[in-house]
């Protein structure tokens, strides 16, 4: 369970940390806490699984990576966890997950996002993934983004 201070801390950080030299000190001042308590509480939230990570999330569009291809793969269900872990560990893959098939129209059960500067660059990366997976990939496609949708995670109120 989250106490009131944890909830306030999550609400204060869920849109990002302040871009200053000492972000935890600034958070502490905003929340009326000690910097060490802010750090300890965040570590506790991570350890309990209440938050998954603290990290930078670059805007790939601003960095020039405007070709975004979701590669979708048809792999054997009994191999999807192993193959997914292998694909998800690749530098070119930003996220990878399993989803249910919707037969007969949708045979794909493994999804892996690849960003690139051009569609050809993304296709080349996906071809490399296909070579790595080998015959375990019975079929695959690359679905390119055509527009940017609002991307936010779960938000809680303080």
Buried (B, 14 or more C-beta within 10 A) or exposed (E): EBEEBBEBBBBBBBEEBBEEEEBBBBBBEEBEBEBEBBBEBBEEBEEEEBBEEEEEEEEBEEEEBBBBBBBBBBBEEEBBEEBBEBBBEBEBBBEBEBEEEEEEEEBBBBBBBBBBEEBEBBBEBBEEBEEEBEEBBEEBEBEEBEEEEEEEEEEEEE
